[in-house]
Amino acid sequence: MTQQPVSSPRRAVPQSAGRGKLPVRGGPAGGRPPGPLARLGRQADVRNLSLLGVLAILVAVGGVTEPDTFLAGSNLQLVLTQASIIGVVTVGMTFVIAGGGIDLSVGAIVALASVWATTVATQEYGFTGILFTAVVVGVGCGLVNGVLVAYGGMVPFIATLAMLASARGLALQITDGRTQIVTVDAVLDLGAPGAYVLGIPPLVLVFGAVTVLGWLFLNRTTFGRRTLAVGGNAEAARLAGIDIRRQRLYLYVLSGLCCGIAAFLLIVLSGSGQNTNGNLYELDAIAAVIIGGTLLTGGRGTIVGSVLGVLIFTTITNIFALNNLQSDVQQIAKGAIIVAAVLLQHRTLRRTGGV
């Protein structure tokens, strides 16, 4: 009798698994594991929810400590208005960091643009002259940064640090240490309650428009994809046909543009130009960007997360100001909140299988 060869036992594979492939555990209904874009999207959602949770806790703390003042409509308008200026700067910073760079000069550029736009000679041209000057100065400084970094081969940290010192010095020279008062009514009227649209200050509307445009540019355009590609792997981006030097130039010009817009908003809010404007904006913007989920090494950026980071910092400042706490205590609390927010994000991401 001929004996049949003995084969090793095999588990039955359901036909739904495809051509001999075992179904993947934890994947979607089709049996395929989630792709990298899906995983990044899930992590971004978790991160934003964590930031929203931190913001909700801060609002609750403010409501408990100063219920009559913090939750008042006028105070909420003030918080959003203050967040608008640094928020516009942060949108530009998000692009720079996502592209693998850094910009330490944003606060100094805001100061220079604000004082240059409020000189007596500039104010003679009215509203248009002030707005145009602020934007042109911001774009010009960003262009210098971009040329030094992209075509001059300078390290972004050094190039923008040099711009920080130069812009601050020039702003001081223009003002001679004095405050320049704005006398153009069309500019001052934008900050008056009569200019509010449905109870929303015009500065907040501008911030909202910049945020939406920033999100669209980063997530829905070739410019955004090139930015993330250059930040993630510059050499691979170059081999793919991307002009990385030109892209980096554009990023710093964009950051300068945002600084110019922020300078104009600051002029509207304060009614003046000072060489001390924008003090420490660079630190607040970088912190908000990193907390929001943008990688400091580049390759990943999120406008929504950056905006939430700005709102968290502005809310902290407002709560401490209402409770008459010293500035040093505010700085300590900000540092603690930064650490707590980041730890909360990492813990949540580990629970969901993120990295």
SULDAVEN-V797056 format. One record per pair of residues at least 6 apart in sequence whose ideal C-beta (glycine too) atoms are under 6 Angstrom apart, sorted by sequence separation. I is the first residue (numbers start at 1). J is the second residue. D is the distance in Angstrom with one decimal. If there is no record, write none. Layout:
i=I j=J d=D
i=I j=J d=D
//
This chain:
i=17 j=23 d=4.7
i=27 j=33 d=4.5
i=69 j=75 d=5.9
i=148 j=154 d=4.7
i=189 j=195 d=5.8
i=217 j=223 d=5.7
i=218 j=224 d=4.0
i=238 j=244 d=5.3
i=290 j=296 d=5.7
i=24 j=31 d=5.7
i=63 j=70 d=5.8
i=96 j=103 d=4.9
i=122 j=129 d=5.3
i=149 j=156 d=5.1
i=195 j=202 d=5.4
i=217 j=224 d=5.4
i=230 j=237 d=4.8
i=237 j=244 d=5.6
i=294 j=301 d=4.4
i=23 j=31 d=4.7
i=62 j=70 d=3.8
i=63 j=71 d=5.3
i=229 j=237 d=4.2
i=294 j=302 d=5.9
i=24 j=33 d=5.0
i=293 j=302 d=4.6
i=149 j=159 d=5.1
i=234 j=244 d=5.2
i=292 j=302 d=5.6
i=320 j=330 d=4.4
i=122 j=133 d=5.1
i=148 j=159 d=4.0
i=266 j=277 d=5.7
i=190 j=202 d=5.1
i=293 j=305 d=4.0
i=117 j=130 d=4.7
i=292 j=305 d=2.8
i=145 j=159 d=5.8
i=230 j=244 d=5.1
i=292 j=306 d=4.0
i=145 j=160 d=5.7
i=117 j=133 d=4.1
i=226 j=242 d=5.2
i=89 j=106 d=5.1
i=116 j=133 d=5.7
i=117 j=134 d=4.1
i=230 j=247 d=5.1
i=289 j=306 d=4.9
i=292 j=309 d=4.3
i=145 j=163 d=5.5
i=288 j=306 d=5.5
i=291 j=309 d=4.3
i=316 j=334 d=5.7
i=113 j=134 d=4.5
i=116 j=137 d=5.0
i=226 j=247 d=5.3
i=288 j=309 d=3.3
i=288 j=310 d=4.7
i=113 j=137 d=4.1
i=112 j=137 d=6.0
i=113 j=138 d=4.8
i=109 j=138 d=5.7
i=284 j=313 d=5.8
i=109 j=141 d=4.6
i=291 j=341 d=5.5
i=102 j=156 d=4.9
i=101 j=156 d=4.4
i=102 j=157 d=5.8
i=105 j=160 d=4.4
i=112 j=167 d=4.3
i=104 j=160 d=4.3
i=108 j=164 d=4.5
i=115 j=171 d=4.9
i=103 j=160 d=4.9
i=104 j=161 d=5.2
i=127 j=184 d=5.9
i=130 j=187 d=5.8
i=105 j=163 d=3.8
i=109 j=167 d=5.5
i=112 j=170 d=5.7
i=126 j=184 d=5.6
i=105 j=164 d=4.3
i=108 j=167 d=3.7
i=112 j=171 d=4.5
i=115 j=174 d=5.0
i=127 j=186 d=4.0
i=104 j=164 d=5.3
i=108 j=168 d=4.6
i=111 j=171 d=4.5
i=115 j=175 d=5.0
i=127 j=187 d=5.6
i=123 j=184 d=5.6
i=118 j=180 d=4.2
i=203 j=265 d=5.0
i=118 j=182 d=5.6
i=231 j=298 d=2.7
i=232 j=299 d=3.0
i=231 j=299 d=4.5
i=228 j=299 d=5.8
i=191 j=268 d=4.8
i=190 j=268 d=4.7
i=191 j=269 d=5.7
i=187 j=268 d=5.9
i=188 j=271 d=5.7
i=218 j=301 d=5.9
i=218 j=303 d=5.8
i=215 j=303 d=4.3
i=182 j=271 d=5.0
i=214 j=303 d=4.8
i=182 j=272 d=5.9
i=181 j=272 d=5.3
i=180 j=272 d=6.0
i=179 j=272 d=5.1
i=180 j=273 d=4.3
i=151 j=245 d=5.9
i=150 j=245 d=4.2
i=179 j=274 d=5.2
i=211 j=307 d=5.6
i=150 j=248 d=4.1
i=149 j=248 d=5.8
i=150 j=249 d=4.5
i=175 j=275 d=4.8
i=146 j=249 d=3.7
i=172 j=275 d=4.5
i=171 j=275 d=4.0
i=146 j=252 d=3.5
i=145 j=252 d=4.3
i=146 j=253 d=5.5
i=142 j=252 d=4.7
i=143 j=253 d=5.4
i=142 j=253 d=4.5
i=142 j=255 d=5.3
i=139 j=253 d=6.0
i=142 j=256 d=1.9
i=141 j=256 d=5.1
i=139 j=256 d=4.9
i=138 j=256 d=4.5
i=139 j=257 d=5.2
i=84 j=203 d=4.4
i=88 j=207 d=5.8
i=91 j=210 d=5.4
i=138 j=257 d=5.8
i=81 j=201 d=5.1
i=84 j=204 d=5.3
i=87 j=207 d=4.9
i=138 j=259 d=4.3
i=81 j=203 d=5.2
i=88 j=210 d=5.1
i=138 j=260 d=2.4
i=84 j=207 d=3.7
i=91 j=214 d=4.2
i=77 j=201 d=5.9
i=80 j=204 d=4.7
i=135 j=260 d=4.0
i=134 j=260 d=4.8
i=99 j=227 d=4.6
i=98 j=227 d=5.6
i=134 j=263 d=4.5
i=98 j=228 d=6.0
i=134 j=264 d=4.3
i=99 j=230 d=5.2
i=100 j=231 d=3.8
i=95 j=227 d=6.0
i=99 j=231 d=4.4
i=98 j=231 d=5.1
i=131 j=264 d=5.4
i=113 j=260 d=5.1
i=110 j=259 d=5.1
i=114 j=263 d=4.3
i=109 j=259 d=4.1
i=113 j=263 d=3.6
i=99 j=251 d=4.7
i=103 j=255 d=5.2
i=110 j=262 d=5.4
i=114 j=266 d=5.6
i=106 j=259 d=5.3
i=110 j=263 d=4.7
i=114 j=267 d=5.5
i=96 j=251 d=5.1
i=118 j=273 d=3.2
i=95 j=251 d=5.3
i=115 j=273 d=4.2
i=95 j=254 d=5.5
i=96 j=255 d=5.0
i=114 j=273 d=4.3
i=115 j=275 d=5.8
i=92 j=254 d=5.6
i=92 j=255 d=3.8
i=114 j=277 d=4.7
i=111 j=275 d=5.6
i=92 j=258 d=3.1
i=111 j=277 d=4.3
i=91 j=258 d=5.7
i=110 j=277 d=5.7
i=111 j=278 d=4.6
i=110 j=278 d=3.3
i=89 j=258 d=5.7
i=88 j=258 d=5.1
i=89 j=259 d=5.9
i=107 j=278 d=3.7
i=110 j=281 d=6.0
i=88 j=261 d=5.3
i=89 j=262 d=4.8
i=88 j=262 d=4.4
i=107 j=281 d=3.5
i=106 j=281 d=5.4
i=107 j=282 d=4.8
i=106 j=282 d=5.0
i=85 j=262 d=5.0
i=104 j=282 d=5.0
i=106 j=285 d=5.9
i=85 j=265 d=5.0
i=85 j=266 d=5.3
i=89 j=281 d=5.6
i=93 j=285 d=4.3
i=97 j=289 d=5.4
i=86 j=281 d=5.9
i=90 j=285 d=4.5
i=94 j=289 d=5.2
i=89 j=285 d=5.0
i=93 j=289 d=5.2
i=98 j=294 d=5.5
i=97 j=294 d=5.3
i=86 j=284 d=5.5
i=90 j=288 d=5.0
i=100 j=298 d=3.1
i=99 j=298 d=5.9
i=94 j=294 d=5.6
i=98 j=298 d=6.0
i=98 j=301 d=2.9
i=94 j=301 d=5.2
i=94 j=303 d=5.9
i=94 j=306 d=4.6
i=90 j=306 d=5.0
i=90 j=310 d=5.2
i=87 j=310 d=4.5
i=86 j=310 d=5.8
i=83 j=310 d=5.2
i=83 j=311 d=5.6
i=83 j=314 d=4.1
i=82 j=314 d=5.3
i=79 j=314 d=5.5
i=79 j=318 d=5.1
i=47 j=293 d=4.6
i=70 j=322 d=5.9
i=69 j=322 d=5.5
i=48 j=304 d=5.7
i=55 j=311 d=5.9
i=66 j=322 d=4.6
i=48 j=305 d=5.8
i=51 j=308 d=4.1
i=55 j=312 d=5.5
i=58 j=315 d=4.7
i=62 j=319 d=4.6
i=44 j=302 d=5.8
i=54 j=312 d=5.9
i=65 j=323 d=5.7
i=54 j=341 d=5.1
i=50 j=344 d=5.1
i=50 j=345 d=4.8
i=47 j=345 d=5.3
i=50 j=348 d=5.3
i=46 j=348 d=5.2
i=46 j=349 d=6.0
i=43 j=349 d=5.9
i=46 j=352 d=5.6
i=43 j=354 d=4.3
//
